[in-house]
Amino acid sequence: MSIQAYKTQQDWDVLGASPLELVRMLYRGAIQSIRLARTSLANGQIRERSAAITKACAIVQELTVSLDKDAGGEVAANLAELYIYIHRRLGDANIEQTDAPLAEAEKLLSTLLDAWSQLEEQTPEYEPGEPLRLSA
């Protein structure tokens, strides 16, 4: 498959995804970037490590700004604080050039991904154009 065909497929996956799946895609992207940063750190690849951390930070920032704090209440507020913490740990990893903050950020995001994946079982079938509604 060519790069252009892959990108086109990825675009279609995003366009056809439910809001829940989009959140999960963001988590997977951040985790993948952190894993690349950890590998790059271990291999002494400074530029690649920094680029991967920057990408993970951008994804976490997107998760932060996409929170609906009015509708999400305390859960959204807590997630915002956790995202800020993860973002800070990624910055620490970039400055300190150590693995521990990356490992912590990866673990936190993996735990959140697992939680969001469990929500999929609780949500009704998604209709495009509708907001995500979670059952209590």
Backbone as JSON Lines, residues from 0, in Angstrom:
{"i":0,"aa":"M","n":[0.85,-1.17,0.0],"ca":[0.0,0.0,0.0],"c":[0.9,1.23,0.0]}
{"i":1,"aa":"S","n":[0.61,2.2,-0.84],"ca":[1.41,3.41,-0.92],"c":[1.12,4.32,0.27]}
{"i":2,"aa":"I","n":[2.01,5.26,0.5],"ca":[1.82,6.22,1.59],"c":[0.53,7.0,1.39]}
{"i":3,"aa":"Q","n":[0.27,7.42,0.16],"ca":[-0.95,8.19,-0.12],"c":[-2.2,7.35,0.13]}
{"i":4,"aa":"A","n":[-2.17,6.09,-0.25],"ca":[-3.32,5.22,0.0],"c":[-3.53,5.02,1.49]}
{"i":5,"aa":"Y","n":[-2.43,4.87,2.23],"ca":[-2.53,4.73,3.68],"c":[-3.14,5.98,4.3]}
{"i":6,"aa":"K","n":[-2.65,7.16,3.89],"ca":[-3.17,8.42,4.42],"c":[-4.65,8.57,4.09]}
{"i":7,"aa":"T","n":[-5.03,8.22,2.87],"ca":[-6.44,8.3,2.48],"c":[-7.28,7.38,3.36]}
{"i":8,"aa":"Q","n":[-6.82,6.17,3.6],"ca":[-7.55,5.24,4.47],"c":[-7.65,5.79,5.88]}
{"i":9,"aa":"Q","n":[-6.56,6.35,6.36],"ca":[-6.56,6.94,7.7],"c":[-7.56,8.09,7.77]}
{"i":10,"aa":"D","n":[-7.61,8.92,6.74],"ca":[-8.58,10.02,6.7],"c":[-10.0,9.48,6.77]}
{"i":11,"aa":"W","n":[-10.29,8.42,6.02],"ca":[-11.63,7.84,6.03],"c":[-11.96,7.24,7.39]}
{"i":12,"aa":"D","n":[-10.96,6.62,8.03],"ca":[-11.18,6.06,9.36],"c":[-11.58,7.16,10.34]}
{"i":13,"aa":"V","n":[-10.9,8.29,10.26],"ca":[-11.21,9.41,11.15],"c":[-12.59,9.98,10.84]}
{"i":14,"aa":"L","n":[-12.89,10.18,9.57],"ca":[-14.17,10.76,9.19],"c":[-15.36,9.87,9.58]}
{"i":15,"aa":"G","n":[-15.15,8.57,9.57],"ca":[-16.25,7.65,9.89],"c":[-16.31,7.23,11.34]}
{"i":16,"aa":"A","n":[-15.41,7.75,12.16],"ca":[-15.33,7.31,13.56],"c":[-16.35,8.04,14.43]}
{"i":17,"aa":"S","n":[-16.78,7.35,15.45],"ca":[-17.64,7.96,16.47],"c":[-16.77,8.85,17.35]}
{"i":18,"aa":"P","n":[-17.37,9.76,18.12],"ca":[-16.57,10.57,19.04],"c":[-15.75,9.7,20.01]}
{"i":19,"aa":"L","n":[-16.32,8.6,20.47],"ca":[-15.6,7.7,21.37],"c":[-14.38,7.1,20.68]}
{"i":20,"aa":"E","n":[-14.54,6.67,19.45],"ca":[-13.43,6.09,18.71],"c":[-12.36,7.15,18.42]}
{"i":21,"aa":"L","n":[-12.76,8.39,18.16],"ca":[-11.79,9.45,17.95],"c":[-10.92,9.67,19.19]}
{"i":22,"aa":"V","n":[-11.54,9.65,20.36],"ca":[-10.78,9.79,21.6],"c":[-9.8,8.63,21.73]}
{"i":23,"aa":"R","n":[-10.26,7.44,21.45],"ca":[-9.39,6.27,21.54],"c":[-8.25,6.35,20.53]}
{"i":24,"aa":"M","n":[-8.51,6.88,19.33],"ca":[-7.45,7.06,18.34],"c":[-6.39,8.03,18.86]}
{"i":25,"aa":"L","n":[-6.84,9.1,19.51],"ca":[-5.89,10.05,20.08],"c":[-5.02,9.4,21.15]}
{"i":26,"aa":"Y","n":[-5.64,8.63,22.03],"ca":[-4.86,7.92,23.05],"c":[-3.84,6.99,22.41]}
{"i":27,"aa":"R","n":[-4.28,6.22,21.42],"ca":[-3.35,5.29,20.76],"c":[-2.2,6.04,20.09]}
{"i":28,"aa":"G","n":[-2.49,7.17,19.48],"ca":[-1.45,7.98,18.84],"c":[-0.45,8.51,19.85]}
{"i":29,"aa":"A","n":[-0.94,8.99,20.99],"ca":[-0.04,9.5,22.03],"c":[0.83,8.38,22.59]}
{"i":30,"aa":"I","n":[0.23,7.23,22.84],"ca":[0.98,6.09,23.37],"c":[2.04,5.65,22.37]}
{"i":31,"aa":"Q","n":[1.68,5.58,21.1],"ca":[2.63,5.2,20.06],"c":[3.79,6.2,20.0]}
{"i":32,"aa":"S","n":[3.51,7.47,20.1],"ca":[4.56,8.5,20.08],"c":[5.47,8.38,21.3]}
{"i":33,"aa":"I","n":[4.9,8.09,22.45],"ca":[5.72,7.92,23.65],"c":[6.61,6.7,23.52]}
{"i":34,"aa":"R","n":[6.08,5.62,22.98],"ca":[6.91,4.43,22.77],"c":[8.07,4.72,21.83]}
{"i":35,"aa":"L","n":[7.8,5.49,20.77],"ca":[8.87,5.88,19.85],"c":[9.89,6.76,20.57]}
{"i":36,"aa":"A","n":[9.42,7.67,21.42],"ca":[10.33,8.52,22.19],"c":[11.21,7.69,23.11]}
{"i":37,"aa":"R","n":[10.63,6.68,23.74],"ca":[11.41,5.82,24.64],"c":[12.47,5.03,23.88]}
{"i":38,"aa":"T","n":[12.09,4.52,22.71],"ca":[13.05,3.8,21.88],"c":[14.15,4.74,21.4]}
{"i":39,"aa":"S","n":[13.77,5.92,20.97],"ca":[14.74,6.91,20.49],"c":[15.68,7.33,21.62]}
{"i":40,"aa":"L","n":[15.15,7.5,22.82],"ca":[15.97,7.85,23.98],"c":[17.01,6.75,24.23]}
{"i":41,"aa":"A","n":[16.55,5.51,24.22],"ca":[17.46,4.38,24.47],"c":[18.55,4.28,23.41]}
{"i":42,"aa":"N","n":[18.23,4.7,22.19],"ca":[19.18,4.61,21.08],"c":[20.0,5.89,20.88]}
{"i":43,"aa":"G","n":[19.8,6.88,21.75],"ca":[20.55,8.12,21.65],"c":[20.15,9.0,20.47]}
{"i":44,"aa":"Q","n":[18.94,8.81,19.96],"ca":[18.44,9.59,18.82],"c":[17.69,10.81,19.35]}
{"i":45,"aa":"I","n":[18.44,11.88,19.55],"ca":[17.9,13.07,20.21],"c":[16.78,13.72,19.4]}
{"i":46,"aa":"R","n":[17.01,13.94,18.13],"ca":[16.01,14.62,17.29],"c":[14.72,13.8,17.23]}
{"i":47,"aa":"E","n":[14.83,12.5,17.03],"ca":[13.65,11.63,16.95],"c":[12.9,11.6,18.28]}
{"i":48,"aa":"R","n":[13.66,11.54,19.4],"ca":[13.03,11.55,20.72],"c":[12.24,12.83,20.93]}
{"i":49,"aa":"S","n":[12.87,13.94,20.62],"ca":[12.22,15.23,20.82],"c":[10.97,15.37,19.94]}
{"i":50,"aa":"A","n":[11.07,14.93,18.69],"ca":[9.92,15.01,17.78],"c":[8.76,14.14,18.28]}
{"i":51,"aa":"A","n":[9.08,12.95,18.78],"ca":[8.04,12.05,19.27],"c":[7.37,12.62,20.53]}
{"i":52,"aa":"I","n":[8.15,13.21,21.41],"ca":[7.59,13.83,22.61],"c":[6.72,15.03,22.23]}
{"i":53,"aa":"T","n":[7.18,15.81,21.28],"ca":[6.41,16.97,20.82],"c":[5.06,16.51,20.25]}
{"i":54,"aa":"K","n":[5.06,15.42,19.48],"ca":[3.8,14.9,18.93],"c":[2.88,14.42,20.04]}
{"i":55,"aa":"A","n":[3.43,13.7,21.02],"ca":[2.61,13.23,22.14],"c":[2.02,14.42,22.9]}
{"i":56,"aa":"C","n":[2.81,15.46,23.1],"ca":[2.32,16.67,23.79],"c":[1.17,17.31,23.01]}
{"i":57,"aa":"A","n":[1.3,17.37,21.7],"ca":[0.25,17.96,20.87],"c":[-1.04,17.16,20.98]}
{"i":58,"aa":"I","n":[-0.92,15.85,21.02],"ca":[-2.11,15.0,21.15],"c":[-2.77,15.2,22.51]}
{"i":59,"aa":"V","n":[-1.96,15.24,23.57],"ca":[-2.51,15.45,24.92],"c":[-3.16,16.83,24.99]}
{"i":60,"aa":"Q","n":[-2.56,17.81,24.34],"ca":[-3.16,19.15,24.3],"c":[-4.52,19.11,23.59]}
{"i":61,"aa":"E","n":[-4.6,18.36,22.51],"ca":[-5.88,18.22,21.79],"c":[-6.93,17.55,22.67]}
{"i":62,"aa":"L","n":[-6.53,16.54,23.42],"ca":[-7.46,15.9,24.36],"c":[-7.94,16.91,25.4]}
{"i":63,"aa":"T","n":[-7.05,17.76,25.86],"ca":[-7.39,18.76,26.87],"c":[-8.41,19.77,26.35]}
{"i":64,"aa":"V","n":[-8.15,20.32,25.19],"ca":[-9.05,21.37,24.67],"c":[-10.37,20.79,24.17]}
{"i":65,"aa":"S","n":[-10.42,19.5,23.93],"ca":[-11.67,18.91,23.44],"c":[-12.64,18.56,24.56]}
{"i":66,"aa":"L","n":[-12.21,18.69,25.8],"ca":[-13.1,18.4,26.92],"c":[-14.24,19.4,27.0]}
{"i":67,"aa":"D","n":[-15.44,18.91,27.22],"ca":[-16.6,19.76,27.44],"c":[-16.79,19.87,28.95]}
{"i":68,"aa":"K","n":[-16.2,20.9,29.53],"ca":[-16.2,21.02,30.99],"c":[-17.58,21.3,31.56]}
{"i":69,"aa":"D","n":[-18.46,21.92,30.76],"ca":[-19.82,22.17,31.24],"c":[-20.6,20.87,31.33]}
{"i":70,"aa":"A","n":[-20.59,20.09,30.26],"ca":[-21.34,18.83,30.24],"c":[-20.64,17.74,31.03]}
{"i":71,"aa":"G","n":[-19.31,17.78,31.07],"ca":[-18.54,16.72,31.72],"c":[-18.37,16.87,33.21]}
{"i":72,"aa":"G","n":[-18.63,18.06,33.72],"ca":[-18.57,18.31,35.16],"c":[-17.25,17.9,35.79]}
{"i":73,"aa":"E","n":[-17.36,17.2,36.9],"ca":[-16.19,16.81,37.69],"c":[-15.27,15.86,36.92]}
{"i":74,"aa":"V","n":[-15.85,14.97,36.13],"ca":[-15.03,14.03,35.35],"c":[-14.15,14.79,34.36]}
{"i":75,"aa":"A","n":[-14.72,15.74,33.66],"ca":[-13.95,16.54,32.7],"c":[-12.88,17.36,33.41]}
{"i":76,"aa":"A","n":[-13.22,17.92,34.56],"ca":[-12.24,18.71,35.32],"c":[-11.07,17.84,35.77]}
{"i":77,"aa":"N","n":[-11.38,16.63,36.23],"ca":[-10.32,15.71,36.66],"c":[-9.46,15.27,35.48]}
{"i":78,"aa":"L","n":[-10.09,15.0,34.36],"ca":[-9.32,14.63,33.16],"c":[-8.42,15.78,32.72]}
{"i":79,"aa":"A","n":[-8.92,17.0,32.79],"ca":[-8.11,18.16,32.41],"c":[-6.86,18.25,33.29]}
{"i":80,"aa":"E","n":[-7.03,18.06,34.58],"ca":[-5.88,18.09,35.49],"c":[-4.9,16.96,35.18]}
{"i":81,"aa":"L","n":[-5.43,15.78,34.88],"ca":[-4.56,14.65,34.55],"c":[-3.81,14.9,33.24]}
{"i":82,"aa":"Y","n":[-4.49,15.45,32.25],"ca":[-3.83,15.76,30.98],"c":[-2.72,16.79,31.18]}
{"i":83,"aa":"I","n":[-2.96,17.78,32.03],"ca":[-1.93,18.78,32.32],"c":[-0.73,18.11,32.98]}
{"i":84,"aa":"Y","n":[-1.0,17.2,33.89],"ca":[0.09,16.46,34.55],"c":[0.88,15.63,33.54]}
{"i":85,"aa":"I","n":[0.19,14.93,32.67],"ca":[0.86,14.11,31.65],"c":[1.71,15.0,30.75]}
{"i":86,"aa":"H","n":[1.15,16.12,30.34],"ca":[1.88,17.07,29.5],"c":[3.16,17.53,30.2]}
{"i":87,"aa":"R","n":[3.05,17.83,31.49],"ca":[4.21,18.25,32.28],"c":[5.26,17.15,32.34]}
{"i":88,"aa":"R","n":[4.82,15.91,32.53],"ca":[5.77,14.78,32.6],"c":[6.48,14.58,31.27]}
{"i":89,"aa":"L","n":[5.75,14.79,30.17],"ca":[6.39,14.69,28.85],"c":[7.44,15.78,28.69]}
{"i":90,"aa":"G","n":[7.15,16.98,29.17],"ca":[8.13,18.06,29.13],"c":[9.35,17.74,29.99]}
{"i":91,"aa":"D","n":[9.1,17.15,31.16],"ca":[10.2,16.73,32.03],"c":[11.09,15.73,31.32]}
{"i":92,"aa":"A","n":[10.47,14.78,30.63],"ca":[11.24,13.76,29.92],"c":[12.11,14.37,28.85]}
{"i":93,"aa":"N","n":[11.59,15.37,28.17],"ca":[12.35,16.01,27.1],"c":[13.52,16.8,27.66]}
{"i":94,"aa":"I","n":[13.3,17.49,28.76],"ca":[14.36,18.3,29.37],"c":[15.4,17.41,30.06]}
{"i":95,"aa":"E","n":[14.93,16.45,30.86],"ca":[15.83,15.6,31.64],"c":[16.48,14.5,30.81]}
{"i":96,"aa":"Q","n":[15.86,14.18,29.69],"ca":[16.31,13.08,28.82],"c":[16.4,11.77,29.61]}
{"i":97,"aa":"T","n":[15.3,11.49,30.34],"ca":[15.2,10.27,31.13],"c":[13.92,9.52,30.76]}
{"i":98,"aa":"D","n":[13.94,8.22,31.03],"ca":[12.83,7.36,30.64],"c":[11.67,7.37,31.64]}
{"i":99,"aa":"A","n":[11.94,7.59,32.9],"ca":[10.9,7.46,33.93],"c":[9.66,8.31,33.65]}
{"i":100,"aa":"P","n":[9.79,9.59,33.28],"ca":[8.57,10.36,33.0],"c":[7.81,9.84,31.78]}
{"i":101,"aa":"L","n":[8.55,9.33,30.8],"ca":[7.89,8.75,29.62],"c":[7.12,7.5,30.0]}
{"i":102,"aa":"A","n":[7.74,6.66,30.82],"ca":[7.07,5.43,31.26],"c":[5.81,5.76,32.04]}
{"i":103,"aa":"E","n":[5.88,6.77,32.9],"ca":[4.71,7.17,33.68],"c":[3.6,7.69,32.78]}
{"i":104,"aa":"A","n":[3.95,8.55,31.83],"ca":[2.95,9.1,30.91],"c":[2.31,7.98,30.08]}
{"i":105,"aa":"E","n":[3.13,7.04,29.62],"ca":[2.6,5.91,28.83],"c":[1.63,5.08,29.67]}
{"i":106,"aa":"K","n":[1.99,4.81,30.91],"ca":[1.12,4.01,31.78],"c":[-0.21,4.73,32.04]}
{"i":107,"aa":"L","n":[-0.15,6.02,32.32],"ca":[-1.38,6.77,32.56],"c":[-2.3,6.77,31.33]}
{"i":108,"aa":"L","n":[-1.72,7.03,30.17],"ca":[-2.53,7.04,28.95],"c":[-3.06,5.65,28.61]}
{"i":109,"aa":"S","n":[-2.29,4.61,28.87],"ca":[-2.77,3.25,28.62],"c":[-3.94,2.9,29.53]}
{"i":110,"aa":"T","n":[-3.86,3.34,30.78],"ca":[-4.96,3.11,31.73],"c":[-6.22,3.85,31.27]}
{"i":111,"aa":"L","n":[-6.04,5.1,30.82],"ca":[-7.19,5.86,30.31],"c":[-7.76,5.21,29.05]}
{"i":112,"aa":"L","n":[-6.91,4.73,28.17],"ca":[-7.38,4.05,26.95],"c":[-8.21,2.83,27.32]}
{"i":113,"aa":"D","n":[-7.75,2.06,28.29],"ca":[-8.52,0.89,28.74],"c":[-9.9,1.3,29.25]}
{"i":114,"aa":"A","n":[-9.94,2.4,30.01],"ca":[-11.23,2.87,30.55],"c":[-12.16,3.31,29.43]}
{"i":115,"aa":"W","n":[-11.64,4.04,28.46],"ca":[-12.46,4.49,27.34],"c":[-12.91,3.3,26.49]}
{"i":116,"aa":"S","n":[-12.08,2.28,26.39],"ca":[-12.45,1.09,25.62],"c":[-13.6,0.36,26.29]}
{"i":117,"aa":"Q","n":[-13.63,0.35,27.61],"ca":[-14.73,-0.29,28.32],"c":[-16.03,0.47,28.13]}
{"i":118,"aa":"L","n":[-15.94,1.78,27.92],"ca":[-17.15,2.57,27.69],"c":[-17.86,2.17,26.4]}
{"i":119,"aa":"E","n":[-17.09,1.69,25.43],"ca":[-17.68,1.31,24.15],"c":[-18.77,0.26,24.34]}
{"i":120,"aa":"E","n":[-18.58,-0.63,25.3],"ca":[-19.57,-1.68,25.56],"c":[-20.85,-1.1,26.15]}
{"i":121,"aa":"Q","n":[-20.75,0.08,26.76],"ca":[-21.9,0.67,27.45],"c":[-22.65,1.68,26.59]}
{"i":122,"aa":"T","n":[-22.11,2.05,25.44],"ca":[-22.73,3.08,24.63],"c":[-23.59,2.46,23.53]}
{"i":123,"aa":"P","n":[-24.7,3.11,23.22],"ca":[-25.55,2.63,22.14],"c":[-24.86,2.85,20.79]}
{"i":124,"aa":"E","n":[-25.41,2.3,19.75],"ca":[-24.87,2.46,18.4],"c":[-24.8,3.95,18.07]}
{"i":125,"aa":"Y","n":[-23.69,4.37,17.53],"ca":[-23.45,5.78,17.21],"c":[-24.04,6.11,15.85]}
{"i":126,"aa":"E","n":[-24.72,7.24,15.79],"ca":[-25.2,7.79,14.53],"c":[-24.36,9.01,14.2]}
{"i":127,"aa":"P","n":[-23.72,9.05,13.02],"ca":[-22.89,10.21,12.67],"c":[-23.65,11.52,12.85]}
{"i":128,"aa":"G","n":[-22.95,12.5,13.39],"ca":[-23.54,13.82,13.61],"c":[-24.13,13.99,15.0]}
{"i":129,"aa":"E","n":[-24.29,12.9,15.73],"ca":[-24.83,12.98,17.09],"c":[-23.68,13.12,18.08]}
{"i":130,"aa":"P","n":[-23.91,13.86,19.19],"ca":[-22.89,13.93,20.22],"c":[-22.8,12.59,20.96]}
{"i":131,"aa":"L","n":[-21.65,12.36,21.56],"ca":[-21.44,11.14,22.34],"c":[-22.21,11.23,23.64]}
{"i":132,"aa":"R","n":[-23.06,10.25,23.92],"ca":[-23.81,10.22,25.17],"c":[-23.47,8.92,25.87]}
{"i":133,"aa":"L","n":[-22.97,9.05,27.09],"ca":[-22.58,7.88,27.86],"c":[-23.68,7.55,28.86]}
{"i":134,"aa":"S","n":[-23.92,6.26,29.05],"ca":[-24.91,5.87,30.04],"c":[-24.3,5.93,31.42]}
{"i":135,"aa":"A","n":[-25.15,6.24,32.39],"ca":[-24.65,6.4,33.77],"c":[-24.46,5.06,34.43]}
